[in-house]
């Protein structure tokens, strides 16, 4: 038996369906086809793209030959790391920043913090954060937009600078050998699927208990039962995080060292030498809804209940650029977030705003401005990395050296990339900077109550699945 649809159900939101003027004009398509066949430029482009990669055809050789991997200021003399099939770029970039001081303090050339260790605690803390958000929104309908957002993003891999600092301050850090990578830390897809399944069951239980009139005490007791299972699942996938461990090494002078019975917090306090709580996040959000000189946050963007909120200070791109340049010239790398998928040639290790000449290839103009790309969902933060060098000419940056976390196989100069200054303008969104590098007026703005953006705002995108 079929169920007949009412006319209202057909027409709701679909008035164009019965409008002949809205349909494709096949006569027009015929004329477009003739125009295409009669244009040798279009036919040449077709011949090239149907037999070659788009990036090879559209690549602007003059841009490639105009960029090299030399810099007036270069900080790195270490190997890159590899996040593999995971969205942990924000963790890798932060740990790569902090490992510089650790290597100097231990007098060693190569060292990595465990990236698996903060992954474990981020998943666990984020599970708790999600379940608390479900409790807070339990009186809303299941199709409420915020509830839907929460259910779509319970334990994504992505994250933000403030979220990493929350993990570091609460759980510390350990060397990679103490909690090494596992199959699931390097390829998080299947672990995440099972975690999401269990958390969705938990959300159902909490919402049903709330509907039945359960007290907040009963809801939190149920939450703890769910978290007990999540902890068990994480231990199975990632290993059990250490509570205490011994750390020993031989330095560059062949001298042996041992630190016995350290906790992760003690290790972090001893070997993370940068003043991690002095850093603030500054962003370049060009939308009119996000005025310069103001702070804002994104609702339900976080991981540790009771930790610091993710807080951005919005500044002009030239202000961000100047702070990043001065920081590097003073000898310190810079953590940053960007839209890494735009205008990139991975094998060459290049980002440039005009790297591919799509305008000529397609005989059209791609002309959305940065603000418009944000408004029309064309761009958002997708990746975090580390600036480890800069090429300065007449006190102005020309290009930037980047330590990526994609390994050193077929990715730039052994995993290091170049970002042109034109690309910085168009596709950079965020850096973590010491508060002291900001002008006094902007330092004062940090104390203002932030504007709260909705959970689905693109400025929260780095914390979603990548």
N, C-alpha and C positions, 0 to 999 in steps of 0.2 A: 504494500500500500504506500502511495506517495502522499506527501503533505503539500497541499497547495500553498504558495506564497501569496500574501496579500499585495495589492498594488502599492501600499505604503512601504512594505519591506523592500520592494524593488526600487522604489524611487528615492529612498532615504540615502542622501549623500551621493546619488548617482544620476542626477538629472541629465547629464551629458549622454547617458547610454541610449536615449531615444531621440537624440538630436542629430539629424543627418548632416548638418553643417559641421559637426565635431568629428566626423569620420574622415579617414584618409582619402584624399582625392587621387584615385589611381591614374587619372589622366595627368595630373601633376607629376606623379612618380615617373610616368613614362617620359615626360619632358626632362626630368632630372637625370634619368638614365642616359638619354641622348646627349645631354650636356656633358656628362661624365665621359662618355665614349669619345666625344669630339675634342676633349681637352688632353693634350699630350702630357701635361704636368701631372694630371690625375692618374693617367694610365701608368706613367713611370713610377709614381708613388705606390700604386697597386702592385706592380711587378716587384718592387723592392720589398714591400712589407709582407707580401704573401710568401716570400722565400727567405726572409731574414727576420731576426728579432727587431722589434720596434725600436729598442734602445740603440741598436747598431745603425739603423737608418737615420734616426732623428738626431743622433749625437752631433753636436757642434764641435768640429775639430779645432776651431780657433780657440774655443774655451778650454779644451783639454790641453793644448800646447801652451796656453797662457798660465797654467797652474802647475807648480811643482811642489815637492815635499820638503822644501827648505824653509827655515824660519829664523827670524832674528832672535827669538827667545824660545828655547826648548828646555822643558823640565824633565822629561821622561828618559830613563835609561833601563827600563824593565820590559818584560814581556806582557802582552795583553792576556786577558782572561776570556772565558768562553761560557756564556749562559746557556748555550745549546738550545734545546727546544723548550724554552720556558720564558716567561715574561718578567724575569727578575732583574731587568736592566737597572732599575732604580737602586736595588741592593748592591749590584756589582759596581755601579758607578760610585756609590757612597763608600763601599769598602775599598775600592781602588784609590779613592782620595785619602782615606785613613791609613792605608798600608804604606804610604810614602814615609810618614813619620815613624811607623813601626819598624820598617826596614832600617832606617837611620839609627834608631835607638838600639836595635839589636845588632847593628853593623853587619848586615847580610844583604846580598844582591837580589835574592828572590824570596818572596813570601806572599802567601795569600791567606786572608781570613777565610773561615768557612762560610760559604754562601748558603749551604744547606741549613746551618744553624738558625739564622734569622728567618729562613723560609718556614721552618717548623713552627717557630713562635708566631710568625705573622699569620699563618693559616689558623693556628689555635686561637690567637687573640681575635682574628677577624671573624671566626665562627661565633665567639662570644658577642662581639660587636653586632653581628647580624641578628642573633637571637634576641638581644636586648632591643634592637630596632623593631623586630617583629612584635615583641611585647608592647612597645610604645605605640605601635600603629594597629594594635589588635582590634580596636573599635572601628577601624575603617573597613569599607567593603573590599573584597578580594581583588576587584578590578580597579581599585584606586591607583592612580598613576605612580605614587610613591611606593606603595606596596608592590606593584608590578616591577618597579625598578629594583627594589631590594631583592625580590625573588630571582631576578635575572642576574644579579651580581653579588652573590653571597661571599665567595672566597676566590676572587680573581687573583691572578699573579701580580698584576701591576700595583704600583704604589707611588707615594710621594716622599719628598725629603723629610717632612715632619713625621711621617709615619715610620720612617726608618729610625729617626732619632728616638721616637717613643720606644721602639723595640730595643735599641741600644741602651737606653737609660734603665729599662726594666729588666732586660735579660742579659745584657753584656754581649761579649763576642768571644770566639775561640779560634785557634788556628785551624786551617783546613784539615790537617791530619787528625785532629781530635774528633771532628764530625765531617768526614769526607762526603763527596757526592754519591748519590745512589741513582739507580735507573729512573726513579720517579722524580728526583730533584732536577735531573737533567732533561726529563721529558714528562711534564706535569699533567698532560691532558687526561690520562686515564685516572690518576689519583684525584684530580679535581672533579671528574664526573661522579665518582663514588662519594666524595665529600658533599657535593651539591645534592645528590640523592638523599643522603642522610639528613642534611640540613633542611631540605624541603619537607621531609617527614616531621622534623622537629618543629618547623613553622606551623604545619597542620595541627600538631598536638597542642602547641601553645595557643593558637587561635581558637581551637575547640574548647580548651580549658577556660579561656577568657569568656567565651560565649556562654559557658555553663556557670559563670559567676565565681570562678576560682579567685582566690586572693593572690596578691603579688608574691607572697611567700611561697605559695604552691606553684606558681608559674616559674619562679626562680629555682625551686627544687627540681622541677621537670627539666629546666634548662641545664642544670648541672648533670643530670642523667644523660642528656644528649652530649654534653661536652666530654663526659667520661668516654663515650664511644668514639668521639672525634679524636681524642688524645690517643686512644688505642690504634685507630686507623693510621694516624700520622706516624706513630712509632713503627708500625709495620712497613710503611712506605719509605720513611726517611731515616729510620734509626732513632734510638732514644737519646735525647739531648743530654750532654754530660752535666753533672752537678759540680764535680771537682775533677781536676786532671793535673798531670805533670807536664811541664813544657821544658824541653831542652834542645839546644842547638849548638853548632860550632860556627863562629863568626868568620869574617873575611881574614882575620889575623890568626886563624886556626885555634882560637881560644874557645874552650868549652864552657857552656853556661847551662844552669838548670834552675827552673822555678818550680818548686814542689807544691802540690796541693793547692792549686789556684782555683778560684771560682771564675765563671765567665765574667762576672762583674769586676772582679779584681784584675783579670787579664785586660779587659777593656780600659779600666782606669789607668793601668800602667803603660800600655802600649799604644793607645790612641792618644796622640800628643796634641792634636788640634783642639781648640776650645769649642766643642761641638754645640754647646748651648748658646753660643754667640751668633750662630748663623740664622739668617732670615731668608725667606723666599721672596724674590722680586720677579714679577712677570710683566710681559708686554701684551696686554689685552686691549686691542684697538677699538672695541665696541663702545658706543655711546653709553651703554648701560653700565660700563665699568670705568668710571672717571679716573684719570691719572692722579696720583697722590693720595689715593684712598686704599684701604685694605678690604679684602673680601675673603670669604670662605665658601665652601660648597657643602650644602646640607647632606648629612650621612656619608661624608667622605672622611674615613678614618679607619683605624684598626684596633687601637688599645683604648678600652673604656677607662676614663680617668686620665688619659694622656693629653698632650697638647693637641689643639685643633690644627688642621691644615689651614694656614693663614698666608695669604698672598698680599704683597704690596705692589700696586700697579704703577709702572713707570714708562716713560717714553723709551723707545728702543735705543736711542743714543745714550741715555743714562745707564741702561743695562750694559751696553757695550763698553762704556768707559769704566764701569766698576769691574767687569770681567777682565779688561785689558790691564788695569792697574794691579789687580790681584795676581795675574800671571807674571807680570813684570816684577812683582815683589817676591816671586819664587813659589807661589802656591797654585796648584791646579784648581779648576772650577767645575763643580757639578752643575749639569744643565739638562733641561728638558726641551724637546723640539718635535717637529713633525718629520720624522726621518724618512718617510716614504716618498717625499717630493724631491724631484730633480737629483737623483742619486745614481752614480755608477759604482756599484759595489766592488767589482774586480779592480777598478782603478783607484778606489778609495776617495772618490770625489763627490762633493756636493757643491752645486753652483746654480744660481737662480735661472740661468740661461743655458744650462748644460744640454738640453734637448730643444731643438727648434721645431716644436709642434705646430707653430703658426704657419710656417712655410710648408711643412709636410701636408697639413690638412687644408691649407688655404682658408684659414679662419683665425680669429683672435680669441685667446683664452685670457680674459681680462678682469676676473674678479679680484678686487683688492683684498688685503688681509682681513679687514673687518667683515667684508662680504663673505669671504670663505668661511669664517667662523659662523656667521649667521645662517649660511646655507649649507652647513654640515660638510664643507669641502675640506676642512682642516681641523686639527686638534693636536694636543700633545700625545705622541705615541711612543717615545723612546727617550731614555736618559743615558747620558754619557759623561765624559770628563774632558774638559779642555786642558791640554798639557803643553801648549805652545801657542805662539802668536807671531805673525810677521808684521812689524810696525814700520811704516814709512811716514816721515814727517809727523810723528806723534799720532798717526791714524792707523787703525788696523787694516791690513789688506787681506789676510787670510788667517785661519785658525787651525791649530793641530788638535786632533781628537783621538783620545784613547777610547776605542769601542770595546764591547764585550761579546764580539762575534767570532772570536778565535783569530788565528793568523793564516788560515788557509783560504786563498783566493779572495782576500778582503784587504785591499789597499796595500800600504807599506807594512807588511807583517802585522796587520790588524789595526794600524793607525790610519786615520783618514784626514782629509783636508776639507774645511768648510770655507768657501769664499765669503767675503764680507757682504756681498749682495744676497747670498743665501741666508746669512744671519738676519738681515733685515726682514726677509719674507717669512721665514719658517722657524725662527727661534721664539720661544715663549717664556722660558724660566731659567733662572740661575739661583743657586744657594750662595749667599754672600755674607761676609762678616758685617755686622751692623755698623761698625766703625767706618766702612767704606762708603756709606750713604751720606748724602748731604744732611745737615742738621734738620732741615725742614721735613725731610722724608723720615728721619729717625723719629721725630715727634709723631708723625702720622701712624707709626706702628702701634701706638698706645690707644688709637681710636677703635671704637667698636666696629667690627667688620660688617660689610654688606653680605647678606646671606643669599647665595645663588642656589637654585634648585638642584637636586641630586644629578639630574641628567645634563647639566650644563657642560659644554665642551672643556671647560677649564678643569674638570675632574677626570678627564678621559685617560690620563696616564695611569690612573689607579684601576682601570678596567682591563679586561683581557686584551693582550697584544698578540 
